[in-house]
Amino acid sequence: VLIVPLYALAALACLITLIAALGALLTAAPDAASRLVLPVGLPDIRSHLRLDGLSALLLVIVNTGGVAACVFGIGYDAHAAQPARVLAPFPLFLAAMTLVPLADDAFTFLVGWELMSLASWLLVLSDHEHADNRRAGLVYLSMAAFGALALLMAFGALAGAGGDYTFDAMRAATPSPGIAALAALALLLGGGSKAGLAPLHVWLPLAHPAAPSHVSALMSGAMTKVALYALMRGLLELTGPPQWWWGGLLAVIGGLTAALGALQSLTQNDTKTLLAYSTIENIGVIAAALGLAIAFKASGQRLEAGLALTAALFHALNHALFKPLLFLGAGAVLHATGTRALDRLGGLIHRLRWTTPLVLIGCLAISAVPPLNGFASEWMVFQSVLDATGLVHWEMKFATPVVGALLALAAALAAASFVRFFGIAFLGRPRDPAAADAREVPPSMLAAM
C-alpha cells in the first residue's frame, strides 16, 4: 500500500533538489558559494552547509539517479516479497547522499557519510535469506568502517591541534608537507575504498548484485561519485597545495583499476556482477583523469589541469546516466525472466521490445561509441593523457604512457564485454523457458529507463 506514495514523495524531493541544484549550477558565478549554519551538531561548532559548483554538480548526479530509481521502484517493488525492507532505508540513503556534498565541516560530512553507508548496508541486506547476500553485507560493512576511519584520520590531521573541523578553517590553513601527505593518503584510502578503487574494490562486486536493481543503480551511479567527491574536495582544496606525486599515484591506481574492472567484467555470467565490475572500470577512468588534474595543478599547468578535471567530472556525470540505465535494464530482465544468469537468457529482443532498445543505448554509450556521451568524456580523458607529456617530472613522463595504455586496454575490453552482454542476453534464441516466456515490464520501469 505504501509503495507508490513513498516512492512518489521521494521522487518529488529528488526532483525539487535537482531543479535547485541545476539552477545554482547554471546561474551562479564561478566562485560563488551559498552558506547555511544550522544550530545542531557538535557543541560550539554547529553544522555548516555550503553549495558551490562542485557540490551542485554532485547533487545533480545524485538526484537525477534518485528520480529514476524511485520511478523504477514503483513497479519493481510491487512484486517484491518484503518491500518494507527497501522502503524504510531507501529515502534515508537518498538524503545522506544529498547531505555529503553539502557538508562544510568534518562532523556533518562524516554523519552524512556514515548514514549513507548504514542505509545502503540495510538495502544490500534486504534479501538476507541468501547466504551470499549476508556475506556481501558483512564485507561491505567492514569496508565502510575502514573507509570512515581513514576519513576521520584525514580530517583529524587537517584540523590540527586547534581542532577546528570546519572546511573553511582547513582551506585557510597550510599544513606541513608531512601532515598534508598523511591526510592525502588517508583521503585516498577512505574515498577510494567507497568508490571501488583497486585493491579496495572487493565489496563492490558482492554488494551491487545483492541489492535490489534500482538500489544497485544508485550505488553505482551516485554513491561512487559521492566517494570521488570526497577525493576531489579533499585533495584539491582541504590539504593545501597539491603535490604532483599524489596525482601520479591516483592516476596509476585509476589505470590499473580500469583495466582490472574491464577484464573481470568480460568473464562474468551474472548480469549484475558484470555491471558491477564495469563500474569499477569507469571509476578507474575518472580517478585517472582526476590524478592527472592534480599533477597538472601541482606543476602550474592550469589549462591542462582544467581539461583533466573537466574530463573527470564529465565522465562522472555520463557514467551516472548510462550505468543506472544498464542496472535498471538488468533489473527489467530479472523481473521479466526471474534470472540474472546470461547463459539462461537469449532472444529477449523478441520478448522485451521496449526494454531492448533502451539497454542497447546504454551498451553503446558505455562502450564509448560516438556520438554518445561515453565517447565524448573518454575522448577528453585521452586528450588529458596526451597533454601529460608536458609534465616536468620524469616519473610522470614514464607513468602517463602506462596509464594511457591501461585506459585504452580497458576501453577495448569494456566494448567487448558489452557486445557479449547484449548479444547473449537479447540476440539469438532463448536458452531457457524463463527467457522464452518473458513479458515486458510495467510502464513505470520503462519510464525510468
C-alpha positions as CSV (number, residue, x, y, z in Angstrom):
1,V,0.0,0.0,0.0
2,L,2.8,2.4,0.8
3,I,5.0,1.6,-2.2
4,V,3.5,4.3,-4.5
5,P,3.2,7.2,-2.1
6,L,6.6,6.7,-0.5
7,Y,8.4,6.4,-3.9
8,A,6.4,9.3,-5.2
9,L,7.3,11.6,-2.3
10,A,11.0,10.6,-2.6
11,A,10.9,11.2,-6.3
12,L,9.3,14.7,-5.7
13,A,12.0,15.5,-3.2
14,C,14.7,14.4,-5.6
15,L,13.2,16.5,-8.4
16,I,13.0,19.6,-6.3
17,T,16.6,19.2,-5.2
18,L,17.6,18.5,-8.8
19,I,16.0,21.7,-10.1
20,A,17.5,23.8,-7.3
21,A,21.0,22.3,-8.0
22,L,20.7,22.9,-11.7
23,G,19.7,26.5,-11.1
24,A,22.7,27.0,-8.8
25,L,25.0,25.3,-11.3
26,L,23.8,27.3,-14.3
27,T,23.2,30.8,-12.9
28,A,25.8,31.3,-10.1
29,A,29.1,33.0,-10.6
30,P,32.1,30.5,-11.0
31,D,33.4,31.1,-7.4
32,A,30.0,31.7,-5.8
33,A,29.0,29.7,-2.8
34,S,25.9,29.8,-0.6
35,R,26.3,29.0,3.1
36,L,24.0,28.0,5.9
37,V,24.8,27.3,9.5
38,L,22.3,25.1,11.5
39,P,22.1,25.0,15.3
40,V,22.8,21.3,15.5
41,G,26.0,19.2,15.7
42,L,28.9,19.3,18.0
43,P,28.9,21.9,20.8
44,D,30.3,25.3,19.7
45,I,30.7,24.0,16.1
46,R,27.2,23.5,14.7
47,S,26.5,22.1,11.2
48,H,27.9,24.1,8.3
49,L,26.4,23.6,4.8
50,R,27.8,25.0,1.6
51,L,26.6,24.9,-2.0
52,D,29.1,25.7,-4.7
53,G,29.6,24.5,-8.3
54,L,31.2,21.1,-7.4
55,S,28.5,20.2,-4.8
56,A,25.8,21.4,-7.1
57,L,27.1,19.0,-9.8
58,L,27.1,16.2,-7.3
59,L,23.5,17.0,-6.3
60,V,22.5,16.8,-10.0
61,I,24.2,13.4,-10.3
62,V,22.6,12.0,-7.1
63,N,19.1,13.3,-7.7
64,T,18.9,12.5,-11.4
65,G,19.5,8.9,-10.5
66,G,17.2,9.3,-7.5
67,V,14.2,10.3,-9.6
68,A,14.8,7.4,-12.0
69,A,15.3,4.9,-9.2
70,C,12.1,6.0,-7.4
71,V,10.0,5.6,-10.5
72,F,11.5,2.2,-11.3
73,G,11.0,1.1,-7.7
74,I,7.2,1.5,-8.0
75,G,6.9,-1.3,-10.5
76,Y,9.9,-3.3,-9.2
77,D,8.9,-3.5,-5.5
78,A,5.2,-4.2,-6.3
79,H,6.3,-7.8,-6.9
80,A,8.9,-8.0,-4.0
81,A,8.3,-10.4,-1.2
82,Q,9.3,-7.9,1.5
83,P,9.1,-4.4,0.1
84,A,9.3,-2.8,3.5
85,R,12.9,-3.8,3.8
86,V,13.7,-1.5,1.0
87,L,11.1,1.3,1.6
88,A,12.4,2.1,5.1
89,P,16.1,2.8,4.4
90,F,15.7,4.0,0.7
91,P,14.8,7.6,1.4
92,L,17.5,7.8,4.1
93,F,20.0,6.7,1.5
94,L,19.0,9.4,-0.8
95,A,19.0,12.0,2.0
96,A,22.5,11.0,3.1
97,M,23.9,11.2,-0.4
98,T,22.5,14.7,-0.7
99,L,23.9,15.8,2.7
100,V,27.5,14.8,2.0
101,P,28.2,17.2,-0.9
102,L,26.5,20.0,1.1
103,A,28.5,19.4,4.3
104,D,31.1,22.2,5.0
105,D,32.6,20.7,8.2
106,A,34.1,17.4,9.0
107,F,31.4,16.4,11.6
108,T,28.5,17.0,9.2
109,F,30.4,15.3,6.4
110,L,31.1,12.2,8.4
111,V,27.5,12.0,9.8
112,G,26.2,12.0,6.2
113,W,28.9,9.6,5.1
114,E,28.1,7.1,7.8
115,L,24.3,7.5,7.3
116,M,24.9,6.7,3.6
117,S,26.9,3.6,4.5
118,L,24.4,2.3,7.0
119,A,21.4,2.9,4.8
120,S,23.0,1.2,1.8
121,W,24.1,-1.7,4.0
122,L,20.5,-2.3,5.0
123,L,19.5,-2.2,1.4
124,V,22.2,-4.7,0.5
125,L,20.8,-7.0,3.2
126,S,17.1,-6.5,2.2
127,D,17.2,-10.1,0.8
128,H,19.2,-11.5,3.7
129,E,17.8,-15.1,3.5
130,H,20.5,-15.9,1.0
131,A,24.0,-16.6,2.4
132,D,25.7,-14.8,-0.4
133,N,23.8,-11.6,0.4
134,R,24.7,-11.9,4.1
135,R,28.4,-12.3,3.2
136,A,28.1,-9.3,0.8
137,G,26.7,-7.2,3.7
138,L,29.5,-8.2,6.1
139,V,32.2,-7.4,3.6
140,Y,30.5,-4.1,2.7
141,L,30.1,-3.0,6.3
142,S,33.7,-3.9,7.1
143,M,35.0,-1.8,4.2
144,A,32.7,1.0,5.1
145,A,34.0,1.1,8.6
146,F,37.6,1.1,7.3
147,G,36.8,4.0,4.9
148,A,35.1,6.0,7.6
149,L,38.1,5.5,10.0
150,A,40.5,6.7,7.2
151,L,38.4,9.8,6.6
152,L,38.3,10.5,10.3
153,M,42.1,10.3,10.5
154,A,42.4,12.7,7.4
155,F,40.1,15.3,8.9
156,G,41.8,15.0,12.3
157,A,45.2,15.6,10.7
158,L,43.9,18.6,8.8
159,A,42.1,20.1,11.9
160,G,45.4,20.0,13.7
161,A,46.0,21.0,17.4
162,G,43.3,23.7,17.2
163,G,40.7,21.2,16.4
164,D,38.7,23.4,14.0
165,Y,36.7,21.0,12.0
166,T,35.1,23.5,9.6
167,F,36.3,23.2,6.0
168,D,36.8,27.0,5.8
169,A,39.5,26.6,8.6
170,M,41.1,23.8,6.7
171,R,41.1,25.8,3.5
172,A,42.8,28.7,5.2
173,A,45.4,26.6,7.0
174,T,48.7,25.5,5.4
175,P,49.6,22.0,6.8
176,S,53.2,20.9,6.8
177,P,54.2,18.6,3.9
178,G,54.2,15.6,6.2
179,I,50.7,16.3,7.6
180,A,49.4,17.1,4.1
181,A,50.8,13.8,2.7
182,L,49.3,11.8,5.6
183,A,45.9,13.4,5.1
184,A,46.1,12.8,1.3
185,L,46.9,9.1,1.7
186,A,44.0,8.8,4.3
187,L,41.6,10.5,1.9
188,L,42.7,8.2,-0.8
189,L,42.1,5.2,1.4
190,G,38.7,6.4,2.7
191,G,37.3,7.8,-0.6
192,G,38.9,5.1,-2.8
193,S,37.5,2.3,-0.8
194,K,34.0,3.6,-1.1
195,A,34.4,4.4,-4.8
196,G,35.8,1.0,-5.6
197,L,39.4,1.7,-6.5
198,A,41.6,-1.4,-6.5
199,P,42.6,-3.2,-4.3
200,L,39.9,-1.8,-2.1
201,H,37.1,-2.8,-4.5
202,V,36.3,-6.2,-3.1
203,W,32.9,-5.2,-1.6
204,L,31.5,-3.7,-4.8
205,P,31.0,-6.9,-7.0
206,L,29.4,-8.5,-4.0
207,A,27.1,-5.7,-2.8
208,H,25.8,-4.5,-6.1
209,P,24.3,-7.9,-7.2
210,A,22.9,-8.4,-3.7
211,A,20.9,-5.1,-3.6
212,P,17.6,-4.6,-5.5
213,S,18.3,-3.4,-9.0
214,H,17.2,0.3,-8.5
215,V,19.4,0.4,-5.4
216,S,22.3,-1.0,-7.4
217,A,21.7,1.7,-9.9
218,L,22.0,4.4,-7.2
219,M,25.1,2.7,-5.6
220,S,26.9,2.6,-8.9
221,G,25.7,5.8,-10.5
222,A,25.5,8.1,-7.4
223,M,27.2,6.7,-4.3
224,T,30.5,6.0,-6.0
225,K,30.5,9.6,-7.3
226,V,29.9,10.9,-3.8
227,A,33.1,8.9,-2.8
228,L,35.0,10.5,-5.6
229,Y,33.7,13.9,-4.5
230,A,35.4,13.3,-1.2
231,L,38.7,12.8,-3.1
232,M,38.2,15.9,-5.2
233,R,37.2,18.2,-2.3
234,G,39.9,16.9,-0.1
235,L,42.9,16.7,-2.5
236,L,42.2,19.8,-4.4
237,E,41.0,22.1,-1.6
238,L,41.5,21.0,2.0
239,T,45.0,19.6,2.0
240,G,46.7,22.8,0.8
241,P,48.7,23.0,-2.4
242,P,48.7,19.5,-4.0
243,Q,51.8,17.6,-4.7
244,W,52.5,16.0,-8.1
245,W,53.0,12.5,-6.7
246,W,49.5,12.5,-5.2
247,G,48.2,12.9,-8.7
248,G,50.6,10.4,-10.2
249,L,49.7,7.7,-7.6
250,L,46.0,8.3,-8.2
251,A,46.4,8.2,-12.0
252,V,48.3,4.9,-11.8
253,I,45.8,3.3,-9.4
254,G,43.0,4.6,-11.7
255,G,44.5,3.0,-14.8
256,L,45.1,-0.4,-13.0
257,T,41.6,-0.3,-11.6
258,A,40.1,0.4,-15.0
259,A,41.9,-2.5,-16.7
260,L,41.1,-4.9,-13.8
261,G,37.4,-4.0,-13.8
262,A,37.1,-4.3,-17.6
263,L,38.9,-7.7,-17.6
264,Q,36.7,-9.1,-14.8
265,S,33.6,-7.8,-16.4
266,L,34.4,-9.7,-19.6
267,T,34.3,-13.0,-17.7
268,Q,31.1,-12.8,-15.7
269,N,27.9,-14.8,-16.2
270,D,25.8,-12.9,-13.7
271,T,24.4,-9.7,-15.4
272,K,24.6,-7.5,-12.3
273,T,28.1,-8.8,-11.3
274,L,29.2,-7.9,-14.9
275,L,27.8,-4.4,-14.5
276,A,29.4,-4.1,-11.0
277,Y,32.9,-4.8,-12.4
278,S,32.2,-2.4,-15.2
279,T,31.5,0.3,-12.6
280,I,35.0,-0.4,-11.2
281,E,36.4,0.1,-14.7
282,N,34.7,3.5,-15.1
283,I,35.6,4.6,-11.6
284,G,39.2,3.9,-12.6
285,V,38.9,6.1,-15.7
286,I,37.5,9.0,-13.6
287,A,40.2,8.5,-10.9
288,A,43.0,8.6,-13.6
289,A,41.7,11.8,-15.0
290,L,41.4,13.3,-11.5
291,G,45.0,12.2,-10.8
292,L,46.2,13.9,-13.9
293,A,44.3,17.1,-12.9
294,I,46.1,17.1,-9.5
295,A,49.5,16.5,-11.2
296,F,48.9,19.3,-13.7
297,K,47.8,21.7,-10.9
298,A,50.9,20.9,-8.8
299,S,53.1,21.7,-11.9
300,G,51.4,25.0,-12.5
301,Q,49.7,23.9,-15.8
302,R,46.3,25.4,-15.1
303,L,44.8,24.9,-18.6
304,E,45.7,21.2,-18.7
305,A,44.5,20.8,-15.1
306,G,41.2,22.3,-16.1
307,L,40.8,20.0,-19.1
308,A,41.6,16.9,-17.0
309,L,39.3,17.9,-14.1
310,T,36.5,18.6,-16.7
311,A,37.1,15.2,-18.2
312,A,36.8,13.6,-14.8
313,L,33.6,15.4,-13.9
314,F,32.1,14.9,-17.4
315,H,32.7,11.2,-17.3
316,A,31.3,11.0,-13.7
317,L,28.1,12.7,-15.0
318,N,28.0,10.5,-18.0
319,H,28.5,7.3,-16.0
320,A,25.8,8.4,-13.7
321,L,23.4,8.3,-16.7
322,F,24.3,5.2,-18.7
323,K,25.2,2.9,-15.8
324,P,21.9,3.3,-13.9
325,L,20.2,2.8,-17.2
326,L,22.0,-0.6,-17.5
327,F,21.3,-1.6,-13.9
328,L,17.7,-0.8,-14.4
329,G,17.8,-2.8,-17.6
330,A,19.3,-5.7,-15.8
331,G,16.5,-5.3,-13.2
332,A,13.9,-5.4,-16.0
333,V,15.4,-8.6,-17.4
334,L,15.4,-10.1,-13.9
335,H,11.8,-9.0,-13.4
336,A,10.8,-10.5,-16.8
337,T,12.7,-13.8,-16.6
338,G,13.5,-14.4,-12.9
339,T,17.2,-14.9,-13.6
340,R,20.4,-13.0,-13.8
341,A,22.4,-15.8,-15.5
342,L,23.5,-14.8,-19.0
343,D,23.6,-18.5,-20.1
344,R,19.9,-18.8,-19.4
345,L,18.8,-15.8,-21.4
346,G,18.7,-15.1,-25.2
347,G,16.1,-14.0,-27.7
348,L,14.8,-11.2,-25.4
349,I,14.8,-8.8,-28.4
350,H,11.6,-10.5,-29.5
351,R,10.0,-10.5,-26.0
352,L,11.1,-7.2,-24.5
353,R,10.5,-4.9,-27.4
354,W,10.8,-1.7,-25.4
355,T,13.5,-2.7,-22.9
356,T,15.8,-3.9,-25.7
357,P,16.5,-0.6,-27.5
358,L,16.9,1.2,-24.1
359,V,19.5,-1.3,-22.9
360,L,21.2,-1.1,-26.4
361,I,21.6,2.6,-26.0
362,G,23.3,2.1,-22.6
363,C,25.6,-0.6,-24.0
364,L,26.6,1.7,-26.9
365,A,27.2,4.6,-24.5
366,I,29.3,2.7,-22.0
367,S,31.3,1.2,-25.0
368,A,32.3,4.8,-26.0
369,V,30.6,4.5,-29.4
370,P,30.3,8.0,-31.0
371,P,28.4,10.3,-30.8
372,L,27.1,9.1,-27.5
373,N,28.2,10.6,-24.1
374,G,30.6,7.9,-23.1
375,F,32.7,8.6,-26.2
376,A,32.7,12.3,-25.5
377,S,34.1,12.1,-22.0
378,E,36.5,9.2,-22.6
379,W,37.9,11.2,-25.5
380,M,38.6,14.1,-23.2
381,V,40.3,11.8,-20.8
382,F,42.6,10.5,-23.5
383,Q,43.3,14.2,-24.6
384,S,44.5,14.8,-21.0
385,V,46.7,11.8,-21.1
386,L,48.3,13.1,-24.3
387,D,48.8,16.5,-22.6
388,A,50.7,14.8,-19.8
389,T,53.8,14.5,-21.9
390,G,54.4,18.2,-20.9
391,L,54.7,17.4,-17.2
392,V,58.1,18.3,-15.8
393,H,58.7,15.3,-13.5
394,W,60.3,12.4,-15.2
395,E,58.3,9.9,-13.1
396,M,55.1,11.3,-14.6
397,K,56.7,11.1,-18.1
398,F,57.1,7.4,-17.6
399,A,53.8,6.8,-15.8
400,T,51.4,8.6,-18.1
401,P,52.0,6.4,-21.2
402,V,51.4,3.4,-19.0
403,V,48.2,4.9,-17.7
404,G,47.1,5.7,-21.2
405,A,47.8,2.1,-22.4
406,L,45.8,0.8,-19.4
407,L,42.9,3.0,-20.2
408,A,43.0,2.0,-23.9
409,L,43.0,-1.6,-22.9
410,A,40.1,-1.1,-20.5
411,A,38.1,0.7,-23.3
412,A,38.6,-2.2,-25.7
413,L,37.7,-4.8,-23.0
414,A,34.7,-2.8,-22.0
415,A,33.4,-2.7,-25.6
416,A,33.9,-6.5,-25.9
417,S,32.2,-7.1,-22.6
418,F,29.0,-5.2,-23.6
419,V,28.9,-6.8,-27.1
420,R,29.0,-10.1,-25.2
421,F,26.3,-9.0,-22.7
422,F,23.9,-7.7,-25.3
423,G,24.5,-10.5,-27.8
424,I,24.0,-13.3,-25.3
425,A,21.0,-11.8,-23.4
426,F,19.0,-10.2,-26.2
427,L,20.0,-11.9,-29.5
428,G,19.8,-15.5,-30.7
429,R,17.3,-18.0,-29.4
430,P,16.1,-18.4,-25.8
431,R,18.2,-20.9,-23.9
432,D,15.7,-21.4,-21.1
433,P,11.9,-21.4,-20.7
434,A,12.2,-18.3,-18.5
435,A,13.6,-16.3,-21.4
436,A,11.1,-17.8,-23.9
437,D,8.2,-16.8,-21.7
438,A,9.4,-13.3,-20.8
439,R,6.9,-10.5,-20.7
440,E,7.6,-6.8,-21.0
441,V,8.0,-4.9,-17.7
442,P,5.5,-2.4,-16.2
443,P,5.2,1.2,-17.6
444,S,6.9,2.7,-14.5
445,M,10.0,0.7,-15.0
446,L,10.1,1.5,-18.7
447,A,9.6,5.2,-17.9
448,A,12.6,5.2,-15.5
449,M,14.9,3.7,-18.1
